Amino acid sequence: MQVVGNVLANAIRYTPEGGKIIVSLHSDDASVTVNIVDDGIGIARDLLPYLFELYVQADPTSRRGTSGLGLGLALVKSLIEAHDGSVNAASEGD
């Protein structure tokens, strides 16, 4: 639940009011895949390789609401990898 909450919080933070966020889940006997897709501002291509590292944040001036500490996505990666999973992000950029 923490993992989905952290990723969803980022989607909410970077999606403008009235934007769309779509959450889907697929499972089989061996795995679960959760996809969170939004129509927010996007992620700069040069940020993508570092997105799940500690203290990495997008441009704080482009966010709605309060700024975070850059810990949420690093925690996501740590929790997912502790369960032999993987996490990734894709974006067309900002």
GIGINOR-V298446 format. One line per field, one symbol per residue. ss: DSSP state (~ for helix, > for strand, _ for the rest). A space follows every 10 residues. Layout:
BEGIN
ss->???
END
This chain:
BEGIN
ss->_~~~~~~~~~ ~~~~______ >>>>>>>___ _>>>>>>>__ ____~~~~__ _________~ ~~________ _~~~~~~~~~ ~~________ ____
END
